[in-house]
Amino acid sequence: MNVPTRLCFLLVAALAAPRMSAAIEWIDLRGAAPIRGDAATGAAKATVCVACHGPNGNAVVPAFPRLAGQRADYLYWRLANFKRGARPESVMTAQTANLSDADLHDLAAYFAAQTATKSPLPAMPSARGESLFRDGDPARGTPPCQGCHGADARGPADSRFATWPALRGQNADYLAARLKAYRDGKDAVSSNEFVMRGVARSLDDEAIAALAAWLASHSP
Amino acid sequence: MLLSSVALADSGVGVDTWRATKLDPTAGAAVEGCDERGTWWLVPGQRRTPTGNLYPCPPASAPLHERGDWTYSGVLQLGYLGTGGDDDAALWNRYAFWDTGPVLGLLSVDAERAQDGSYAKLRATRVSDDDQYYQLAFGRAGSYRLQASLRDISNVLSANAKSIWNGVGSNTLTLSDGLTPGGSTPEQVAAVSSAAAERTLKVKRSKQVLGYSAYLTPDWSAYADFSNEQRKGARPYGGTFFFNFPFPGNGGVFETVKPIDDSTMNLNAGLRYAGAAWRLDFGYSGSFYRDANRRYTFQTPYALTPVVPNAVSAPLTTGQMSTEPDNDYHNLKAALTRKLPLNGEFSLTASVGRMRQDDTLIAPVDCRGVFGIGLGGSLQLGPHNPFLYDCAQWNTPAALSRKSADMQIDTTLLDARIALQPTADLSVRGGLRFNRDDYRNGYLMRNPLTGQYGYVSENGSQGSVVPGESGIWAPGADARNLTRIRSLPLDLQTIDANLGADWKLGERDTLGATFAFNRYEPTNRERRQVDSSSLKLNWINRSLDWLTLRASLTFLKQTGDRYDYDPYEFTWSSSLPGFIAPPGGVPAHTVEAMRKYDLSSRDQRKANVMATLTPREDMTLTASLRGDWNDYDARIGRQGYSTFGATLQWEWQPTPRTQTSVYYGYDRSRLREANVNELNASGVDPRLGGLTYPLAGRWWVTDTQRNHSAGANLRHDFGRVRLDVDWNNLYARGVTAYSYASSLALAWSDTVPNDAAGSGAFAPMRYRVDTLALALVIPIVERVSLRAFGVYERGRVDDWHYAGFGTGRVIDHRVYTDGGPQDYSAHLVGILLDVQL
């Protein structure tokens, strides 16, 4: 078999071979449309939520996120991903299963409209956490958090980034769990998680704990 | 795609960034598909550059794997390449040297450890022994980076060379069997040339680079780069042994084969500081060129014949050509930048450099016995033979004024710039630059063995044909010889100044103006001072959402002080005491009306217009026009040079799976020159219209070059197979037209029937290359795909310089080695198995 014949044979064999492809399962939140919900309607649907997330969404259990005053777009897309089963099975999967998309909008609007209060949990200021938030760690390739989450950690002012959360005053245990999930690649269902995955991979447990403690030590 | 674009090499300084081969010209970007996720995670639809052009689709990244703390990804492409058609043609193989056999399309491995920012990168590709690249880099983000690479690439200069010499590639060319040094006839030489096997002449470059950079602190960083490049091979080159054109059956004009065996080492090292207010940069760069050969010699097959009766020429049979001298270059640079109020910045750069050549010099001639002319048929040295010279007095380094070059040029540079932005709508800038080149030595060619001056011309052959043209001056019989005796130092100084501003007039318009002044002060040139002033106006308009319009106009005027048409007197023997002027006076070196184009007074106008249209978000149409017109104040010399260019490009990226583009480019240049024939070689009248340069001897040349380039490409992912198609066309046509005042302007006045003015044109020079490249990428299983590709290329070249070579390359005493560019039709097919590791 000469060279051209061999090449043709290989080409035909390749065309005849079965093809496998991988589907993209993540949601693209870049440029997502702004969320519009009815906070009053959402209040009526939030009675179940406050059992864990506290009155008006000011959770006192360290492992649960504080929702009061959080950005509505961020809240909606968190809920939406629970509902579509994109995130690991959890209590939230069942809680969102019977909610409509309009319910999710309303709940997000409701909690975003609530006034966040300072956590009653003891504050643990961390100089290391502050340094990471403001300056990052160039030696480890960690960018400063304030670049995306705002200098005051209340989220970026630019409306194009409405799906990026406020971090100020959030519960430390919850923040630490989320960062570890990003780092370990367990939570990558939207374009935002791809951003955070790259950031969190440069953080070790000590850095995560310091960051979470410093963010939690502030009033919202 | 395969051949659609050529990756650019670096400028030779520092660590190479060129990671591509001709098989993979886009360094992997074209063969790794298109990532539907876009360019970055933060904002969608970042499809356009700030200037409005579509970004190329980002290549899909290979899947990541984890091993311990490290994540890595890799691609391996292995396959086979076959070539056919005229696959030995020089133009087909230039910078590639395609070869049938296995190829490593790409081996790319990237690994990183997120915990501390460590990374390692490996990249390798190999088409053939003459086209391969290997690179390894590792480091830690924010800490250090170490990089090493190897690169081999060949330049094929001729694929159809026929040499009448043995020893091609060495520094000694001896005549092939069947030829007698100094005793062969053109017929014998033609027979040997015709029977010689065609061979390829190429120069292979092998480069090794090593680079290191480190962050010493967050503000301070240091770098050191080293590279070494060897060139080995052979190329067609000259070989002079007295001009043959006006002397049939005499002299020798040869295209010899020059050996290439040299190396260039580059070293760059420095320290940088980047603080909030200050930036500093201290650096050293050095370059060291070494040539294994100082010269090469060639035997001449032909005898020399004197142009005077009852005389005999010396039996010279060996010529020599020097190679490039060894060279050392050092440069020290210091730069500082300081932030200023009003959003400003001031920077100051100072550098000093030294170029030094101190190679051992070669003897003036390579001969035995005598050279020159023996009067009365005698080759015996003595007073009766004033035009005969003793080789023993000239074929040794002892015949030189000094044994080594000992030449040096020192350079000095000062550069200051300032930029301010007092408001958001206004920015101003200014700059001042001073540069000097100082020649630190000269060379006077005086033979201490004989007390004579001058450079022996054309290996001694010229003085062996024409009495008194040996290139040697001495009191006595040679006292009237006009010849070069010393080197020409070309010290210079330049000062550049510029001042400009940009105004943003609302959201839609930006206006800018820049005034620039240049003062050029050369030494030992026709003018001691040349000034040029220019004004550039530019306008950017975005009145329409779908249109960005850029336009600029430049006006430049160059003038200077008095033009001295002959400032070189001191380099000639006529400047020596004892020189005896001929009875009519010292011949004019050139015509008084000549104006060399770099010093000539000149008016220049330039215009540029570029429009970028975005009729749809996924589509761009770009059109540009540019023109450059230069008028020179010269009756003799360059009179005009103009260029005009236009481009049109259409890009469409409807989906990440489909991209297509079409382009067309047109360039035209026109060069007008005027000259005059010297009708009396010993004439002393430099005036245009005088006895030596009469108006009837004038002639004019207009050289017009037109280039057309066009191309189209389509990439589409059908799902089961991805298709890449590229077509590129380049067509260049050059015509040299001439006119003359009378037949006195011609080298061969007897070729026209009368003395009237006339005109004509040489046959057009044409160069046309069409390339069609087709590739199919077929996914087989996850992470494995097959890439089948083919390239067909057709080249057509018309070059009248090589007319008639089909019947032989020996024309009287003129011997050519290279057969010239060939038409060709060649193709390659290949298959690569692409595995994502």
Interface residues (C-beta under 8 A of the other chain):
Chain A: V3 P4 R6 L7 L10 L11 A14 L15 A17 P18 R19 M20 S21 A22 I24 D28 R30 G31 P138 A139 R140 G141 R160 F161 S191 N192 F194 V195 G198 R201 S202 D204
Chain B: E36 R37 G38 W41 L42 V43 P44 G45 T71 Y80 G82 T100 A114 Q115 D116 G117 R140 A141 G142 S143 Y215 P218 G719 R720 V721 L776 I778 P779 I780 V781 E782 L786 A788 V829 G830 I831
